[in-house]
Amino acid sequence: MEIVCVLALGILLGCFLVPQRLSRALHHLVQAGIVLLLFSMGVSLGAGDGFWENLKSMGLSSLIYAVLSTAGGVGLVILVSHLLPRYRKGEKP
Amino acid sequence: MIVVAVAGLLLGILCGSLWFPPQISAFFTEFSGVALNVLILAVGIDIGQNKRYFVQLRRYGIRIILIPLTTITGSVAGGILASMLMGKSLREGGAVGAGLAFYSVSALTVNDLISPQAGTVTFLANVLRELFAIILAPCLSVYISPYAAISAAGATSMDTALPAISQYVNREFLLISVFHGAVCTAAVPVLLPLLCHLLPT
């Protein structure tokens, strides 16, 4: 819920306050933020109880589950995307 | 970008498990929540500056629901297929797939309804899915389809994966991504217990 509120606040700020010329700076901020977010997620994971033991004993089966469940969703969405409005591949505003 | 993202993640894991004292690790856990909010605010501003994409979204109509529905169906099917390949119970496979990268709720539910071991596998598998979604967002969006990047992210397409997706797709897809994440997030607590009851052990 908090995320939805923050997103809505951002949309309002973008509509009425933040000028378009800041969009490049925002792009760089987001790129740096993603790396920082992944670093923080890594710290939380590594500091969790028995992370390496769990990874050793259940890492491979977790990886297979992660790959196949992601691939299943992605594959089906690609099939169904032919029913959705067309877009240009790699389209970027 | 992918190399830097993976390096950041690995460095974080090493720092958390080997070098950082518990207080510093706890700080970063708190910090990731704040960083996520700042990122989502930036993505919101980006969407707000391009209001015309709200109008373009009308082209989808009711068909927009197909995107989260196929993600959910495909993910559960993928999880079941994985369980068949590894000789594990279909119930575990369906449950892990239905986690949709929402690892906190899915791991706790599976822990209660199946077993602590299955709960740990659910946690790891769904954390991995979230990490794949963030790290692979550029490749999936540009070389396969923006829908692929959104689907891979599952429930996190409205939060942690959204900033990564936002860097490589048309802004119209960001609104779809938020909608997709919201439906998946709402589906996990309902679908997961249902599958645990319906699928054979």
Interface residues (C-beta under 8 A of the other chain):
Chain A: E2 I3 V4 V6 L7 A8 L9 G10 I11 L12 L13 G14 C15 F16 V18 Q20 S23 L26 H27 L29 V30 Q31 G33 I34 V35 L36 L37 L38 F39 S40 M41 G42 V43 S44 L45 G46 A47 G48 F51 W52 N54 L55 M58 G59 S61 S62 L63 I64 Y65 A66 V67 L68 S69 T70 A71 G72 G73 V74 G75 L76 V77 I78 L79 V80 S81 L83 L84 P85 Y87 K89 G90 E91 K92 P93
Chain B: M1 V4 A5 G8 L9 L10 L11 G12 I13 L14 C15 G16 S17 L18 F20 P22 I24 S25 A26 F28 T29 F31 S32 A35 L36 N37 V38 L39 I40 L41 A42 V43 G44 I45 D46 I47 G48 Q49 N50 K51 R59 Y60 R63 L66 I67 T70 T71 I72 T73 G74 S75 V76 A77 G78 G79 L81 A82 S83 L85 M86 K88 G93 V96 G97 G99 L100 Q117 T120 V121 L124 A125 N126 V127 L128 R129 L131 F132 A133 I134 I135 L140 S141 V142 Y143 I144 S145 P146 Y147 A148 I150 S151 A152 G154 M158 D159 T160 P163 A164 S166 Q167 Y168 V169 N170 R171 E172 V178 A182
